[in-house]
Amino acid sequence: MEWLSSGQGRVDEWVTTNGATPVKLDSPLAGRVASLLIEEDPLYGSEVVAILQIDHLLYKRFDECSSGERQLVRIAYALMRRPQALVLHEPFRHLDRYRREHLTMLLERLTHLGVKVAYTERAREAGAASAFSVAPSIGEVEISARDVSYRHPLQPAYAVEHATFTADKPGLTVLIGTNGSGKSTLLELLAKSIRPLQGKIKRVGRPLYLPAEEEYGPFPEASNRRVAQLAAVLVADVPVVLLDEPTVGLTDEERRHFCRALLEKRQTAQLICASHDPVLLEHADRVVSLSNGTIVFDGTKEAFLERSLVWSHSSSAL
């Protein structure tokens, strides 16, 4: 499996040389995952599902999947075309580090089955960093979820269950959890993009909400859409900001500049970020960890690192 820089025509050259199918993993799909992957060719589809180990997603609708789960479904959907070679654009976007390691292993397995795989990843690119300006936020910080539960239509399991969360002062809160743990759903509930089946959301004013997939955010004509979206967030004067995977797709230098600006912004706004990024965790005032839709920890970063098996072993990198 080969990483391709997006500059100097490297991707086009690889596509031409290997007869590869370029796959952009930001296109929306519709319907149940089983219909997308199994209906047309049950044998081949079931093998693709087994290789990528996504059988647990078959009975979900695509729009009910988390951002990371959608990445895996899109890759499986691309494989249904029986390509000899693939160029995957940003295949690791939105995946937690364990899903990333797992997907890397599975894509390597595909190469042993005769499918050449290359990929792009903007985070690995070099280049000039974007500067981020910061404006102070104005107004009262008050947002809460009291015993909220939400289940996607026709799904037996709750995406968020009996969650209680309150923020009443500026700071940086990081929501931690594996793909599908309920982080994005909790943000959507706080944003009132969806209504809880149980419990109440209370807030003063309307928070600014930026979803994980940049395709659903503003500035569609911007050359670097995610950077433009984050720049707009940092100069907005709203006191509560909800960010889903804000650092995904940023280069290392852009991420450093953004995190520096985020530290300034948190002085006047409550920033609630769903993320797998250890750099954001490093700067968190508060950590909320979710598992299977349930909040399993809510406290300081220091207390979280002390209790966490996984993140305590990563603390040296923080």
Sequence and secondary structure as in RCSB ss.txt:
>XXXX:A:sequence
MEWLSSGQGRVDEWVTTNGATPVKLDSPLAGRVASLLIEEDPLYGSEVVAILQIDHLLYKRFDECSSGERQLVRI
AYALMRRPQALVLHEPFRHLDRYRREHLTMLLERLTHLGVKVAYTERAREAGAASAFSVAPSIGEVEISARDVSY
RHPLQPAYAVEHATFTADKPGLTVLIGTNGSGKSTLLELLAKSIRPLQGKIKRVGRPLYLPAEEEYGPFPEASNR
RVAQLAAVLVADVPVVLLDEPTVGLTDEERRHFCRALLEKRQTAQLICASHDPVLLEHADRVVSLSNGTIVFDGT
KEAFLERSLVWSHSSSAL
>XXXX:A:secstr
 EE  SSTTHHHHHHHHHT EEEETT    SBHHHHHTSS HHHHHHHHHHHT GGGTTSBGGGS HHHHHHHHH
HHHHTT  SEEEEESTTTT  HHHHHHHHHHHHHHHHTT EEEEE GGG              S   EEEEEEEE
  TT SS SEEEEEEEE S EEEEEE  TTSSHHHHHHHHHTSS  SEEEEEESS  EEE SSGGGSS TT TTH
HHHHHHHHHH   SEEEEESTTTT  HHHHHHHHHHHHHHTTTSEEEEE   HHHHHT SEEEEEETTEEEEEE 
HHHHHHH HHHHTTGGG 
